[in-house]
Amino acid sequence: MHSKWLPSLLIGIGLAVSSSAQASGSASGLITYFVPFVSGGVEMFAVRLTTMSTLPACNTATRFVMSAADPKFRTTVAALLGAHFSGTSIFIHGQGTCTTYDNASEDLAYICLGTDPC
């Protein structure tokens, strides 16, 4: 009796795990685009790297955006600029949402410097 529903349960669990794993985007490599700007009176920046990987459907601009409202904003800007001018590879991880700016750029969660993914 258990064998009838077990395959469906395993498929359901697999889909839940795979969809949550793809919920946020990421990118790696060198910075190819960095634009600071102000929107609605709030300082922000948009960034793009050489290699984009799995992106949420909302990230149609292949960019990540962070607002100065994020407590990591100044540290992240400093790290991005340092990485850019030193030619250091970085990793970016998104939040899986696109609500900070234009509904086309993914909200940036965090970055990591160096060659090892974080």
C-alpha positions in Angstrom: 0.0 0.0 0.0 2.8 2.4 0.8 4.5 1.7 -2.5 1.6 3.4 -4.5 2.2 6.9 -3.0 5.9 6.7 -2.3 7.1 7.6 -5.9 4.7 10.7 -5.9 6.0 11.8 -2.6 9.7 11.5 -3.7 9.0 13.4 -6.9 7.2 16.1 -4.9 10.2 16.4 -2.5 12.6 16.5 -5.4 10.6 19.3 -7.1 10.5 21.3 -3.9 14.2 21.0 -3.4 15.1 21.8 -7.0 12.8 24.8 -7.2 14.2 26.3 -3.9 17.7 25.7 -5.1 17.0 27.8 -8.2 15.1 30.5 -6.3 18.0 33.0 -6.3 20.5 33.8 -8.9 24.3 34.0 -8.8 27.1 35.3 -10.9 30.9 35.0 -10.9 33.9 36.5 -12.5 35.0 40.0 -13.1 32.8 43.1 -12.9 31.7 44.2 -16.4 29.1 46.8 -15.3 28.9 48.9 -12.1 26.5 51.9 -12.0 25.8 53.9 -8.9 22.6 55.9 -9.0 19.8 57.4 -7.0 16.1 56.3 -7.2 13.4 57.7 -5.1 15.9 59.6 -3.1 17.8 56.4 -2.2 21.4 55.7 -3.3 21.8 52.3 -5.1 24.1 50.5 -7.5 23.7 47.9 -10.2 26.4 45.4 -11.0 26.9 42.7 -13.7 29.7 40.1 -13.8 31.3 38.1 -16.7 29.5 34.9 -16.0 25.8 34.8 -15.0 24.3 31.6 -13.8 20.8 30.5 -12.7 18.7 33.6 -12.5 15.1 34.0 -11.2 12.6 34.8 -14.0 12.4 38.4 -12.8 16.1 39.1 -13.5 15.8 39.9 -17.1 18.4 42.7 -17.1 21.1 40.2 -15.8 22.0 42.7 -13.1 22.1 42.7 -9.4 21.0 45.8 -7.4 21.6 46.9 -3.8 20.0 49.9 -2.0 21.7 52.0 0.6 18.9 50.9 2.9 20.8 47.5 3.2 23.2 47.5 6.2 25.9 45.9 4.0 25.7 48.7 1.3 28.9 50.6 2.0 31.0 47.6 2.7 29.7 45.9 -0.5 30.4 49.0 -2.6 34.0 49.2 -1.2 34.6 45.5 -1.9 33.2 45.7 -5.4 35.4 48.7 -6.3 38.4 47.1 -4.7 37.8 43.9 -6.7 37.2 45.8 -9.9 40.4 47.8 -9.7 42.5 44.9 -8.6 41.1 42.5 -11.2 39.9 40.1 -8.6 37.2 37.5 -9.4 34.1 37.7 -7.2 30.9 35.8 -6.6 27.5 37.4 -6.2 24.4 35.8 -4.7 20.9 37.2 -5.2 17.9 37.1 -3.0 15.6 35.6 -5.7 13.5 38.8 -5.7 13.5 41.9 -8.0 11.8 44.5 -5.8 14.6 47.0 -4.9 14.7 48.9 -8.2 13.1 48.0 -11.5 11.5 44.5 -11.2 14.1 43.4 -13.8 17.3 43.4 -11.7 17.7 40.9 -8.9 18.1 42.1 -5.3 21.7 41.4 -4.2 22.1 39.3 -1.1 25.9 39.2 -0.7 29.2 39.0 -2.5 32.4 37.0 -1.9 35.9 37.9 -3.1 38.5 35.5 -4.4 38.4 32.4 -6.5 36.5 30.1 -4.1 32.7 30.2 -4.2 31.0 31.0 -0.9 
